[in-house]
Amino acid sequence: MCPTDPSLVRIAASADVAADAVIGDGSSIWHLAQVREGARLGRDCVVGRGAYIGTGVTMGDACKVQNYALVYEPAALADGVFIGPAVVLTNDTYPRAINPDGTLKSAHDWTPVGVTIEQGASIGARATCVAPVTIGAWATVAAGAVVVKDVPAHALVAGVPARRIGWVGRAGVPLVEDGENRWRCPATDTTYVEADGVLLEETQ
């Protein structure tokens, strides 16, 4: 483990953290979690009980990975990403245990593909993101959803397969209509403009 300052990192005794994993100051790794070789976690991250962080996964600052979530390599999480309990970020587009000739697949028989999650986005409990997909900044994936295509920034998606059912602001609260192609966050009063399926925050 390579924290900037080991005294500023909290790692439970039962956690399994690779010697070359980089853990940012202020981060916590809880009981039975596993952080694999080459993983890089930013500052003030939380990895919950029984969670798995795969080889070479990157996480920005202030990310939360809740209990028993599985973040498989080569996932990339930006700053402020929330991963709910029992979420799965997959990495194999066409999974098989064996090759066509019946031999057991090894690491050389397939190429991992990752899930990219941009700043501030949230993945709800037990949702699955099927790689390769990108979850846009500040988007929210509802609990139990199965994401099989890219999610735009600020989108609220739900269902199997996941479809957009609304928009959310930085506070995570669903936006309300505020005129034609305009939306407002009831928590912050921030306004947004929608054009061609893209939501942009209005500048003051």
Sequence and secondary structure as in RCSB ss.txt:
>XXXX:A:sequence
MCPTDPSLVRIAASADVAADAVIGDGSSIWHLAQVREGARLGRDCVVGRGAYIGTGVTMGDACKVQNYALVYEPA
ALADGVFIGPAVVLTNDTYPRAINPDGTLKSAHDWTPVGVTIEQGASIGARATCVAPVTIGAWATVAAGAVVVKD
VPAHALVAGVPARRIGWVGRAGVPLVEDGENRWRCPATDTTYVEADGVLLEETQ
>XXXX:A:secstr
   SSGGG EE TT EE TT EE TT EE TT EE TT EE TT EE TT EE TT EE TT EE TT EE TT 
EE TT EE TT EE   SS  SB TTS B  GGG     EEE TT EE TT EE SSEEE TT EE TT EE S 
B TTEEEETTTTEEEEEB TTS B EE STTEEE TTT  EEEEETTEEEE   
